Amino acid sequence: MSHDFTDEPDLASRALGAGVVYANDDLFAARENLVNDGPAVHDPTAFGPRGKIYDGWETRRRRTPGSDVAIVRLGVRGAVSGVVVDTAHFVGNYPPQVSVDGVDLPGYPSVDELLEASWQPLVPVSDIKGDAANAFGVAGSPTCTHVRLTLHPDGGVARLRVHGRPVPQRELLTGTIDLAALENGGDVVDCSDAFYASARHLLMPGRARTTGEGWENARRRDDGNDHVTVRLAGRGTVRRLVVDTSCFVGNAPAEVLVRGCVGAPDGDRAPDGWVTLLPRRAVQPDTRHVLTVDGDASTTPVDHVRLDVFPDGGLARLRVQGELSPDLPGDDPRE
């Protein structure tokens, strides 16, 4: 089975706003660890008053029939393509089997409402391995706001990754919004290089605290330049751009260029030509540049944006602030 779904965003990332809202038991290790970003860490000498300390969710040894359950609120509603049940460092205490279910509920349901909801299977009861990233594709990519991980019968899981395409509620995307934000349905569709850190970090919520939370490419030794292409939440007009080099001091780009187009570009070629949103200009290191889009470019709808950096260098965040255009008949605003 192909596991290309892992290239899609992790909708269960704490950085995206995900949280673990319920677990029937987490005596040995806290449920909240399931959605922590980064791999689980392990100290073989770490013990506490309840036993070995693990970076994950771990339940007590079950002495009665049944199973253990955790419910995760996704950071953004999305079409789930696959899940990874990561049992890193759990060797003699991982669950022999797991299952995963999903549900799509509006608003902010309570724990009681979630427990009584009609869940649909995403991953049937399946065997898993200890100390391994157990990956499962999900047929049909159902849209979910929450997922339920069930351990059969008990044990420990380090991380739960839920990969898919963000599908936010369109009625919430009114007024001036960040058209590129991952939580609004934007995503990176092309990147020249992400040697040090993923270009998807550019679209994450909040401010980057380190260069590792931004996009950073390798040092260029040729005459080219690096670039990122973003599919926006939908077709819209761009009013402002935020080109944020915060934390990048000796490794920020010297100059940037931002262009937009309608339809997915093929490298540097746009289907109907480019609209220059920000002419090539110098940028400063460790600086949040807030820049207006002027002239005809501010009223020309686009659905993809390409950021070029010259010749290379890292950015903390890219914000593309504007308004979605009214839908054309039959159009999906995310396509």
N, C-alpha and C positions, 0 to 999 in steps of 0.2 A: 504493500500500500504506500502510495506517495504521501509524504508529510509536508508538502509545500505550504500547507496552511500555516505553518510556523513562521512564514515570512510576513503574515498579516499582523496587525496590532494585537497586543494582549489586552483584551477588554477588561480583564480582571486585575490590572495593574493598580497598585495603590497610588502611583503617581498620576493616574488618570482619574482617580476618585473612587476606586472600588473599595469595598469593605466587607468584612465577614459579620453578618448581622445575627447569626444564630449558630450554636453548636450544642448538641445535647450533652456533650462531655468534652472537657479539655483539661483533665486533671494533670497530665504530665507536661503538656506544652500547649501554649495559647493558640486559639483558633486564628487570631489576627495575623499570625506568621504566614498563613497560606498565600496572602496576596502581596507580601513584601517584594519589592523589586530586587533584582540581583540574585545570584545563586545562594543557596543555604550554606552557612558556615558551620564548622564542627570542631569542637575542642574535646578530644577524647578524655581529658582529665577533669572536665566540668561536671560536677555533681551538686545537686541541691537537696533540700529536705524531702523531696518526693522522688528522688532518684536521678538518673542521668538527664542532663539538660540538652534538649534538642532544639534546633532552629526549624520549627515546623509545627504542625498540629498533631498532638498525640493523645489518644484516649486511654483510659485504664483497661486492664485485661477483663474482658466481658465474661461474667460467670452465669449469665442468663441468656435465653434466646433473644435474637434481635440484631440490630446493626446500629452503627453510629453515623450521625448526619451533621453536615455543616452547610449553611446557606450563604452564598456570596452574592452581594449586590454588585453588578457590573459597574464600572466607571462610566460607561455610556451604553445605552441600548444598542444592540448590534446583531447582525446576522452571523451566527456562530458556525465556523467552518471546521473547528477541531479543538480538542482539549489535550493538555499534557498534565498527567498526574505524576509529579516528580517526587520520588521517594528517596532523594539523595540522603545518604548517611543512615537511613533506616534499613537495617540488615536483618536482625532477629525480631523486629517489632513492627514490620510493615503489614498492611492488610493483604491477605492472599487474593482478594477480589474487590473491585470497586464498580460503582455505576454512577452515571451523571445524568441529571434531568434539568430541564429548563422551563422557564415560564416568562411570559410577556405581560406585565401588569402596569397600568398607568399610575402616575402619581408616586406616592411614597407609602407603600403598603407596610402595615405593622407586621411583627413576627407572627402573630396569630393568623393574620390574613394569608401570610406566606405558607404557614403550616397547613392551612385548609385549601390552598390553591390547587388547581388541576394542572399538574406537572406533565410535561411530555418527555419521553426518553430521548436523550442525546447519545449516550453510550450505555448499552445494555450491561448487565452484570458480566464483568470480564476479568480474567486472570491478569495479574500484574507482577512485576519483579521488584525486588528490593534494591535500593541504591541505584535507581535507574529513572530515566525520563520516559515514562510510558505514554506514548502518543496515540491518539484515537481520532480519526476523521469523523465528521458528523455529516450525515447525508441530508441534503436539502437545505442546509444553512438556515435553520429556523431563527427567527428574530426573538431575542431574549433580553429581559432586564435583570434576571436573577438566574443563578444556577445552583443546583443542589448536589453536593458530593456525598455519596453514601459509601461507608466502609463496611465490608462484609467479612468478618463481623466487627472488627475493631483494629486498632493499630495507629501507625503514624504516617503522615504525608508531609513532605517539606514545603512544596509549592503546588498551587493549582493555576495553570495558565489556560486562558480561554481566548483562543485566537479567532478573529473574524473582522467583519467590516462594520464600522460604526453606522448606525441608522437612527439618528436622533429624530425626535418628533418635529416635523416641519413647522407646526404652529408655534413652536418655541423660538424659531429662528427668524424673528422679526426685528425691524429696525437695523441699526448699524451693528454688525457682529464681526467676529474674526472668521472670515470665509475659509481660512486655511486651517483652523484649529481641528485637531483630531477629534475632539469631543463634539464638534459640529458636523463632522462627516468628511473633513479634508483628509488627505493622506499623500505620502510621498510615492510617486510612481516611477521616478528615475533619479539616479544619483551617480555622479562620476566616480566618487571615492568616499568611503567612510571608514578609513583605516583605524582611527582612534575611537570614534563614537558615531552612533547612528544618526542619519539625517532626520529620522522621525522625531528625534528629540526637539527639533526646531518647532514642532507643532504641539508640544505638550503644554499643559496648563502651568501657570505660575512662572516664577523667575528661576533661571538656572543658578544653582549655588556653587557649582564647580564647572570646569571645562568638560568633565565627564558627563554632565547633564545637557550638553549642547552637541552640535555636530562638528567634528574635526576630521579633516582629511590629512593624508601624508604630505610631506614636503615635495613640491614639484621640482623636477630637474629638467623640464623640457619647455617648449614655448607655448604650451596650452594653458588652460585654466579649468578650475573645478566648478561644478554646477549641481543644482537640485531642481527637479520639477515636481510641482505639487498639484494634485487634482483638488479643486476647491469643493466646498460643500454643495455647490450648485452654481449655475450661471449668475453672475452678479456684477455690479459696478464697484470699483475700488476707489475709496476716498483717501485712505492713509495707509502707509506702510511703516512697520516698526522693524528696523534692522538692528538687532541687539547683539553687540560684541562683548557684553558683560563677561568678566572672568578671563577673556582672551586678551592677554597683554602683549606678549612677544610673538603671538601666533594668530593674530587677527588678519583678515585680508587687507590689502592696500586699497582696493576699490571694489565696488559692487555695481551690478546692473540687474534690473528687474523688468521682465516683460510678461505679457499675458497673451492668451489666444483662446479661441473657441475650438474645441476638439483636441484630442490627445496629440501632442507634438511627437515627431520622430526625431529625437535628438535636437538639433538646432533648427529643424524645419517645422514650421507650424502649418496646419492645413490651409488656412486662409491668411497667413501672414501674422506677424507679431504686432502687438500694441505696446509701445514703450511706456511702462508705468513709472519707472525711475531711470533717467538717463545715467550712464556710467559716471560714477562720482567717487571721490575719496571718502573713506570712513575712518573713524578713530578707534583705537583699541579701548577695550573695557568701557564701552559707551552704549547707551540705549538711544539710537537715532530714531526720532519720530518725524516722518517725512510725508508731505502732502503729495497727492497725485493731481497734476494740473492739466488744464486744457481739455481737449477732446478725450484724452485717455481716461478722465474721471467719469465720463458718461458712456464709455464703450464697454458693453458686457463682455466678460471673459469667464472661462471655467477652468483654465489651467494657468499657472504662474510658474515661470522659470527664473530662478535666482542664479546669477553667475557671480563668482568671486574671482578676483584677479590678484596674483596668479593662483593663490591657494589660501588656506587659512580657515579658522573656525568661527562659528556664530553660535550664540546661546539660543536665540529665538528669532522666528520670523512671524510677524503678524500682518495679515492682509485684511484690513478693516473696510467694510463696505456693506452694501445691501443686496440681498438676493433679488433677482428679477422675477416678475410674475411668471408662473409656469406656463409653458406652451402646452396646448392640448396633448395629453398622452405622455408628456415628458416626466421622467423621474429626475428630480432636482439634483440627485447625486451622480447622474450619469452624463 
